[in-house]
Amino acid sequence: MFFFRRNKTKPLIVPRNEHTLSRRDIDSDALKVLYRLSSLSHEAYLVGGSVRDLLLGRKPKDFDVGTDARPNEIKRIFRNCFLVGRRFRLAHIVFGKKVIETATFRKAPDANAVQDEHGLYQYEDNTFGTPCEDAHRRDFTVNGLFYDIRTFSIIDYVGGLKDLKTKTIRSIGDPAIRFREDPVRMMRAVRFAAKLDFNIATSDWKAMKRYAHELPNASLSRLAEEILRLFVKGATCRSIQLAYEGGLIEALLPSLADWLNASNVHQQATWETLEKLDALATKHDISPAIAFTALYWAMIQAQLPEKPKGQSRRVNERYQRRLAAQEVLTPVVKHYRLPRAVWMTAVDVVELAPRFLNPPQKGVRRDIRFATYGVFKEALQWGLLMSKLESEKKWHLEAWRKFALQCEREKHGDPLTTDEELEAMLEGQPNAHSRKSRRRRKSRRRKHKQLETPSIKAEELS
């Protein structure tokens, strides 16, 4: 039987003069939330990955706050607060397009908690706790660090600072239990290890290889989200390699695992493609569709015939490329219900890539349509990757980029538009396959005549 025991030892507290985290690096709106809660006598800590990234000198993606204030109390304090979640209420404090997620401290299940048929505890997420209990219910030690806004000190209940120094991803508690409670944690361990260039602890690695087959027990929506997150910017190759060596690819993407297991040549081709993708990601913001295509590119290429047959070689070649991409990608997309923009864009870029082998011709409608197509940005990214993989061919990528900018200039009809503005327009092109917001249909119900209410002056109410 396993249950969390509260750590009775005092936490490791690192004062301000002994760590590198500065308030200047914290988002100003997150500071507003921390100071506001603290001024009302609530405990308020910066928690999770933001503390980890700031201590490593990285820029956090978002800032999360932990507090002893209950969700309804947070909503009363902040007018721009919205409560979300069913099992556990979270407070989303909105500043424009930015959201500061604020959560009440939670605790782990009791020893008398209800277990499932495997002897694992079913989390009761609506139970509040102390900062110590909240730290021990988190996934990895490096994510269990707190920053106290009152004393500007780092609070460590779980040994996260030690693992930061040794560059180790380690579960809080027994990894065999933690991974079986939530199999998605294995994917998160791989992602953090690749993103931070850390090693996975030996005990966690053994537990991962032992229980990787339980990954399909998680919900499809969470698995689909974590699959796309495995495409870590600049570290996709290492992320996929760790997932493959840990047995996660075999559980998640069996067709890809069979392909990699079949031959070392297959592995070498896949790793080479992902390495080129990582090199490209240092200069460009790679879309998930391109990363997804790169993962399966070696498989897709193996499906292509060497010499297309038929009357029209060009048309038949495009058809064969599209058919091969659909044959490889469709089963994965349908099983995990991946976003439509990822799937259809991946198929499109595989089909359209040979267009960059020929320079654009001014005034030709076919080229103008392609340059203004909604997936041209992704197609150009894929063309850049293909130029690295097939360097013996001549790719007219720069000519197409300039041609697309000129088409954008003519489209907007403003000859004074700068090249920087045109580049921004090209980068901001909406994906042709992304779901558009539907227009609300006007109601056909007969409008009833509303009764006119007389206006009442303030003097009449006094």
Summary of the structure (lengths in Angstrom):
residues: 462
radius of gyration: 26.8
end to end distance: 69.4
largest distance: 90.4
contacts: 1337
relative contact order: 0.06
helix: 53%
strand: 10%
